[in-house]
């Protein structure tokens, strides 16, 4: 494999990522999911940030990582949640406090083959005048012990202009005795587009 995930490497990243609980969520102007920015999505940025804040308040730094002995050798699990992003900040606490965009995230864990896949979709900008269409996919993901990673590939159409987001990486960990959640970081890649993010999802 092209990457080696070391146990303990992610723990400090997750502590940072989860240390900024309680982002600066605005009031949801479309609590039913209608309206708001996001191009092909009807989910508003405010609603997604509120969902993110709720999840990260539950799966905070005190929430334990899944013990290695509890990672199954067969079966799978699907996690759904939210990610927040910044095209300026790299510190996860600052990303959480003042994100530029948000999206839904779905991750599929295949424990038998130690693989992770998924997608980032329904993007919305914090600027209601900016429309974002499209989705990004998680490729070549691997599960090592209670950690996982994956490559980010694809492009988004932002205000009618296609922008490449390939070359990024998603890195995270399983949480809880029932593998009830995942959380981690999204790192900018080799493309000229700058982006960093924090994600959290649950089964």
C-alpha angles and dihedrals in degrees: 000000000000093000135047115208109206120205108245095025092091096042093075090045091052092046088054093044094050095038093081097065116166106042123199095274115180124216114283109248091189108036091168089061095253125130128001132104125313111096107231093020129083092203115105125226090238092054093050093047090050090051090048092051091050092051096045091048088059098040096044128152091282092060106103125240114241112272113248090238090060097056104108124232093215139029130039146244137212123217125196126190147110139287130202124204145195129197089197110034126067098179106094092217090058091045090054093045096050114013122181095206144001138205143179117258130202121185126187117203117202104192095180092061095027090236135140127199136162147122144255111223147153092051119192131183124226085231106078090207093062119084122201123192131181138034141256125227132220110228137182092012120174134196117216115179105309094338134082142183140183142181120254118223138170142059137266128213108229115189089337096312121110113229124189118232099176124133097046126128135219116208126180152134140240115250133208138017091279094043085247098159147017131209139172150111139306114211130201115252140207096291118101089248113101117216139146128175151172124225137189130180141166138208 
